[in-house]
Amino acid sequence: MNDDPLIKKTQKTAGLYFKNVRDEKPYELWRAFDKELARDMSLFITGQMYAREKIPHTTRQLITVAALTVLSRPDELRLHIQAALNVGCTPEEIAEVIFQTLVYGGVPATNAALKTLKSVLEEKGLWPLEAAGCSDKAKT
């Protein structure tokens, strides 16, 4: 095992965010084309950006879900919905963030994101939302 602190931080953060992700992880895709570049990208994105502690991991993932929803990036969104669940975001919080983007990204982007969320929740046995302990009551 390598003693490089950045590699350790990258591995720790990747384990937190991307454990039990069912789809191909971007790192695996990058690595298939260029191992050295994949390593460099992973060290920066996962080991430096996602490992930052300026905001909580849950907040970081909800921001990521919002951005990917507005940009209509369903493949990345699927990955980051799984990561959001891994770091402790609730299905209700993720849905609310997606609904919030309706004003900025439009109804089609919101609908596509909700379909992606529903699909991930179904795969994880968290759908319907009532089965996951979510209610229709708004948080105060």
N, C-alpha and C positions, 0 to 999 in steps of 0.2 A: 504494500500500500504506500502511496506517495505521501510524504509529510508536508507538501506544499499547502500552506493555509488556505489559499484561494481554491485549490482543488477540493479540500475538505469542506469548505463553505459551500461550494457548488454542489457537491454530493449531498450534503445535509439539506440544502434548500430544495434540490430536485426531489429528494425523498419526501419532503413535506408537501410539496405542491403536486407532484405527479405520480404518487403511489397509486396503484390500482387503476390507472388510466387504461381504458380498453383500446383506444385508438393508437395509431402510430404516433409516437412522440416526434416533434420536430427534429430533435437531436438525431434520432435514428435515420430520418430522411436525409438530413444534411450529411451525416457520416457516410451514407451510401454513395455520395458523390465526392466528398472531399473530407477525409478524416481530420486533417490539421485545421482546416477552416471550421469544421464542426466543433472541434475542441475549443478554439478561440471564441466562437460565438456563444457556446455554452458557458464558458468561464465568465464572459461579460454579462450575458442576459440573466442567467440563473445565479451565478456566483457573485455578481456585483449589483445588478439592478434589482432582482427579486429578493436578494438577501438583505437589502437595506432595511434599517429599522426606524426610519423616520416616520412611517405610518404603519399601522398594524397590517398583517398579511391579509386579513379579511377585507380591510378597506382597499388594499392594493388590488385584490381580485375583483371586487365589485366595480372598481374603476375600469379594470381591464374588460369585464363583461360589458359595461356601458359603451366603451370605445369600440369593441368588436361588433356590438349590436348596431351602432350608428354606421359603422363602415360596411356592414353586411358581409361579414367574414365568418360564415357558419362553421367551417372546419376548425378554425382557431377558437371560435366561441365554444364549440363542443369540448375541446380540450380544457379551456379555462373555466367552464362551468364545473367540470370535474375537479379542477384544482380548487375552485372556490368552495366546493363541498368539502374537499380534503382539509382546508385550513379553517373550517368551522362556520362558513356562511350557511344560512338556512335556505331551503328552497323558496320560502316566502320572501326573504331578502333579495334573492337573485331575481325573482319574478318582479318585485317592486322596482328594482333598478332597470330592468328591461322596460317596464311600463313607463318609467320616467323618461326614457329616451324617445318615446313616441313623438314628443314635441320637436325634437331635434333631428331625428333620423327618419321619421315618417311611419305610418301604419304598416306598410309592407315589411320594413326592416324589423319592427317590433313583432309582428306576427311570425316572421321567419325565426326570430330569436326565441320566441315562446315555444314554437314547435321543437326547436333544438333542445331547450330546457326540458320540455315534456319527455322527449326521447331519452335523454340522459336519466331523468328521474325514473322512467319506466325500467330502464336497464338496471338501475340500482334498487329497485323495489320500493321506491319512494312515491309512486303514483298510484292512485290519486293522492292529492296533497293531504286530505283528511287522514289518510293512512299514515302519513309522516308526522301527524300531530299539528298540522297547520290549521288555522281557522280563518274565517272571513273577517274577523275582528281586526281593526287597524290598531297598530301599536301606538301608544301615547307616550 
